[in-house]
Amino acid sequence: MNSEKTKKQIIKFLKGKEKKYVDTFCFYQWIDRCYFQKWWNLALAIEPYITTNSLPEEYIKRLKFLLAECRIKNSETSNKIINEETSLNMSLNIINNHLKENHWTREFIIGEIAKIIMKWNPIIHVNNYKGWVLRVASGRTGLTIESWMYKSLSFYVGVSASGRKAKDTLLSILEKNNEFIVNSTGHSFSIKGGNKNPDSIWIESQILYDKNTPPLELIERLASEYYSTIVSFRQACVKKSNTMG
């Protein structure tokens, strides 16, 4: 099987859509292929499915080496995720409070964040139309992450406006009120008496608070924090689904 077909099959399995039985040795082969193809994040996503005691000792040793290398390489890649060829030297201090008029800047930032997140995790697919709608299959649970994305943006904006760290607050909310988040499906939220698309408010608020930050630095930081939010919501909802099942 060629590389692209293998990659599609792995992603299909991780999305919970692979109907064929996949044994531990197949997982081993996939990780080996991921290592040579430099699909570090895919290899790490497969790891939890492996039962090592079902492999011969020499394979287990090789597997540990491959996964250790993938962790190192994935970490190095994450630190260099911004495309060095992107040249946008302006700083955000030229942006004023009339951010609705600055569509290009908003779209650029949203688009770059989307590219980074999809590169970090190929399972995540970002559609950018009339706002940023993120859809991710959550594996065997059969749930989607669309509503979680909207909620995460809503919480993010509220936390950012108060000057607190969004991630810490989100983790606290997840720990105390998982059921609320799992059941929340609202696609907009109220702020200062009016409803707005949450992705727009999120980007706008970040630009306001970071208007002296170079764009690439801002994009990298927002992508990192937003990706952490996605992972947190996804893990919490999968955990909730497992306890209910």
N, C-alpha and C positions, 0 to 999 in steps of 0.2 A: 504494500500500500504506500502511495507517495505521501510526501510530507503534509500537503494541504488536506488530503482526505483523512489522514491520521488526526490532524488538528481538529477538523470538523467533528470527527467521531468522539474525541476527548471532550470537546465543548458540549456536544449532544449529551454525553453521559453526565457531565457535571450539571447540566440543566435538568436532569431527570427525565430525558426523553429517549434514552437508549433502552430499547425493550429486550435486547439480547443479553444473556448472562455474561458478565465480565469477571474473570477469575483473577486471583492475586498475581499470577505470572503475567497476565496481560497488563495489569497496572504497572508492574515492574518494567515491561517493555515500553510502555507509554512514557514513563519517567526517563528511561534511557534515551528515548527519541527526543523528549523535551529538552534534555540536557544538551544534546548535540545540535538541536535546532535553536537553542538559546531561548526557549519558552519557559523561563525560570518560574514565572508565576503559575503557569499551568501545572508544572511538576509539583509545586507546593500544594496546589489545590487537590491533587490526586492523593497526596500522602495519607490523609485521614482514612481512606478507604482500604488501605493495605493491612493485612494481617500477617505480620512478619514470620510467625511460627509456622506458616504454611509454605515457606520458601527454604531451600537448602542454605546452609551456613554461608557458602561463598557468595550466593546471591544477596543475602542479607548485608554482608560487608560491603558489597558493591553498591547496594541501594543506599546505605547510610552515607557512603562517600558522595554519591550523586546528589542526594538531598542536601547535604552540607554545602556542597559547591553551589547548588541552586540558591540556597539562602544567601550566601555571600554575594553571588552575582546579581540576585534580585535586589538586594540592598544597594549595591553599587549603581545599578540601573536606575533605581528610584531617585537617587541623588542627582542624576544627570538627565532627568526625564524631559526637561524643557529643551525643545529643539534649538540648538545653538545657531542655526541659520536664520531663525526668526529675528528680524531686526526692526524693533520698534523702540526708538530711542527717546521718544517723548516721555515726559513724566505726567502723572495724573493731576498735577497742580493746575493744568490748564482747564480742567473740568470744573464748571460752576454748579450751582444748585439746580439749574435747568437740565437735569439729567435725562428727562424724557426726550429731549431733542438730540441727545448724543447717542443715537441708536448704534452707530458704528462701533463706538468704544465698548458699549455693553455687549453687543453681539460678538465682538472680537474676544472679550474676556470669557464669555460663556462658551464660545466655540473652543478656545484653547483649553479650558478646564475639561470640557468633554473629551478632547483628544487625549489628554493626560490620563484621565480615568479609564478610558477604553484601552489604553496601552498598558496600564497597570494590571487590568483584569479583562481579558477578551470576552468573558461571559457577559459583562455589562455592555449594553448597547444604548447609546444616547441618540435620541431624535431631537433635533432642534427646529421646532415649528411653533410659532405663536407662544413661545415660552419653552422652557426646557423640560421635556417629559422623559423621565428615565424609567425604563422597564427592565426588570431583571427577574428571570425565573429563579425561584429560591430552592431549587433542587427537588427533593422528593416530596416536599410539602405541597407543591402545586400552587403556591401563592405567588403574588407579584409584589414588586417593591414600589409601584407607582405612588400609592397613597402614602407610603412611608417617606418617599422623597419630598412630597409636598409638606408633610408634617415637619420633617427635619428642617426644611427651609424656613418654615414658620417659626419654629423654636429658635433657629439660628439667628434670625433677625431680631427677635425679642431679646435674646441674650446679648447680641452684639450692641444693641442700643443701650444696654445697661453697662456696657464696658466689661462684661465678664467673659470668661472663656466658654465658648459654645460647647466644646467637646465634654468638659467636665459636667456641665449642666445637663447635657443630653444623656450622659451615662447615668447620672443621678435619677433622671426621669425614667429611664429604661429600667433601672433597678426597682423603683418604687411603684411604677404604674404600667407594666407591660401590656396589660389587657386593654387599657385605654388606647395605646398606640396601635396595637394590632387591629382594633376595631375602628380606628379613625380612618375615614375615607374622604374627608373634605378636601376639595381642590382649590380652595382659596381661604383667606382668613382676614379678619377685620383689624385694621390698624388706623388709629386716629379717626374713627368714624367712617372709613371708606374701605371698599374691597379692591385689592389689586392682585395681579398675578404674583405669587410669592417669589418666584425666581427673579423677577424684575426688582422687587423690593430688596431682596437679599444682595444682589449685585450693586444696586444703587447705594445701599447703606454701607457696604464695604468700601466703595469708591469714596464716599464722603469721609469715612474715618481714616482712609489711607491715601488721601489725594496727593501726598508727596512721595509715595512709594513708586519706584520704577515698575512698570506694568508686568514685566516678566517675573519679577520677585513676588509681586502680589498674586499673579496667576498660580505660581508654584505653591505658595502658601495656602491659598484658598482650595486648590485641588487636593492638597494633602489633608486639610481639615475636613473637606466635604467627603472625601473617600473614606476617612475614618468614621464619619457619620453614617454612611451607607453600610459599612461593615457592622457597626454597632446595632443599627436597626435590624439588619438582616439576621444577625446572630440571635438577637432577642426574640424575634418573631419565630424563627425556627425552633428555638428552645421552648417557646410557648406552645407551638404546634405539637411538639413531641410530648409535652406533659399532658396535653389534652387528648393525644392519640393513645 
